[in-house]
């Protein structure tokens, strides 16, 4: 569930943009994997390109700002109103309608509808709330207009502006920059043809939505995927050992009862069956308790947890296999018990 949440969070922004192609700075692999800077008017050149139906400029950046006595870390998405990249599923409130100082926040931020927050030197009003909108790093999304995002990105403190002015250098250089251009193509356009044409004539990097998703899953979150896989293997091994030790201990506690069964002629398959039922009951009860707890608590995890029915069924199968393997310790010990020991004191 945690792994699928990481993947869903990483791919959520890409898929919600509804892009047929992503255009970024030449030589870069996208706004999520590497830093990309493009002049905003690049969107105008892309919009009139053959085969392009619509294009929108977007800005992506991670920002921390003071909030209720601590720092709130969010992933800012800046997009042009009414253009590709600005769409968002509103759960409460309304979308952004004004060109300045309005934001839509993910519920994970803890922001309330109508609340005012200060980012940089500007105050913003939360006009809408969405859900399950996070970056690949797990930071909740805060959506605003492109202009607001540019101001937040390039806004310098007054002292920094004075210092750069004294050096006779523009503070921050050009601020009319964007991270990427989201492209939607005409139905009759060839995706490969448009992407190849943009790369050839505009000297930019263009890639399909599928390529952008592959970069995210195979590059940006690859280490997180491996780490979660390692944790899963370690937990399964530990669970197998723990269940095996419990079954072994319980078998030894019933040593005299097992010896009595053997003495009265119970076949080995009956004893093995009892031990297997004990191990399976332990695993199934634990699985039921764990599944109930995780479904009740998944919304309170710091990272998004995505639970699918197929994953639950697979996990149930793994639990059964773990219990069968763990019961081997108890079965071997039970089969070695001497029936004559039942006659002892």
Secondary structure, DSSP 4 states (H G I P E B T S, - for coil): -HHHHHHHHHHHHHHHTT-SEEEESTT---TTTS---EETTHHHHHHTSTTEEEEEEEEEEEEEEEETTEEEEEEEEEE-TTSTT-----SEE----SSSSEEEEEGGG---TT-EEEETTEEEEEEEEESS-B-TTSPBEEEEEHHHHHHHHH---HHHHHHHHHTT--TTS---EESEEEEEE-TTS-HHHHHHHHHHHS--EEEEHHHHHHHIIIIITHHHHHHHHHHHHHHHHHHHHHHHHHHHHHHHHTHHHHHHHHHTT--HHHHHHHHHHHHHHHHHHHHHHHHHHHHHHGGGSSS-----HHHHHHHHHHHHHHHHHHHHHHHHHHHT--GGGGG--
